[in-house]
Amino acid sequence: MSMKRVYSKYKEPFSHLLSQTSPYSTIKDQQSSLTKLPVIKKSYTKSISFATSQPLSILRSRQNQDAMSQNRGAVNPAARAPLEVRPLDTPTPGPGDILVKNELIAINPVEVSITKNDLFKSNYPCVIGTSFGGEVVDVGEGVSDFKVGDKVAVYASPTDGDKYAAYQAYALAKVDTTILVPEVIDLAVPVSMNGNLTTVVGMISATAGVPKPDIENEVASTGKKILIYGGTSNLGSLAVQYVRRAGYSVVTTTSPKHKGFVETLGADNIIDHSQDRDTLVKAFIAEGPYDIVVDTISYPNTVSILADVLAAQGGGTVYATMPPFGPETLPQGVVRHYTSWPFVLHKEGNEHFTRWAFHEFFAKGIASGKLVPTQIERVSGGFEAINSALDILGKGVSNSKVVVELKK
């Protein structure tokens, strides 16, 4: 197993999919086939390696059919236990679903929390994972958006269940949260970004009221301003691009090391978050007032800083990605607003957001290169490498997304 970091021209916030109950269904307890993990070796490249377009041959189709009877994946066997590689049943796509041969899995913070801290109090054993990509090998009844042989990037909600989860060789995908990926685009780009899309849309548009952005055309300024703390993170960087395309002026934060990257996102003002607290608060206030304030980090110190900024302009809401860690006292007129943002899109009246977000905003932004990912750290070694990939993310990464390459 080896790891290489890919720098795209075009970090990860902490878990934002918190819940009190398990969204994952159980699976059949099947024979374990544990594999000892090799040591990760780092190598670096400075450009994305683009995929080569190839027609789907008859031989390739036959190989896919044969392999589909041999599904396997990294199974979560028990609370706080290492994942185990086990054989799995291959699901059959029903109406509105497709079956995808998995090639690439993005590791998300929520999955670290599930495996290390039993976040959802799941029923074990179970299969998890929300972001993956690969090739369509079967389609269900009524599916017209995709065909066998298409390259796709998939977002699987934690509520979808084991058959849709990313940590397996063959997984189902819902059409509304799947996008077609052109052959000239590195599959790792959309797979590294799609895990944050429903959070951004659920928080910023469905809740805070930002109009749907136009990814294809430049939008006239609305005269409104948004402060996004954490512009270097995966979530923050996508949020910056999202609101800028909606005509908002954006103020965000980063370190001097990553300022160049954040500049490519289109932020109007970038503030060094490594400054002392008082200097940081004054810098934010000087750039205000703000119509919306978002904290993609949501630690007590960051929420406190933004609360002081809002208090200086008469109060307001800090849109947070985590709940308080304990008792919290904020200035008068300031509130922290947290919920499980992806699930906001399931509320009555918000149904229109999901398909638009993936098929219009995200798919077109990826195809055109207008949406910019963070760095991508590739871990080779297949399912046996996922435990190590979770450890990498758990120890912390900077301006990066960890993805695991599966053996083809």
Summary of the structure (lengths in Angstrom):
residues: 408
radius of gyration: 20.9
end to end distance: 14.2
largest distance: 67.7
contacts: 1411
relative contact order: 0.18
helix: 31%
strand: 23%
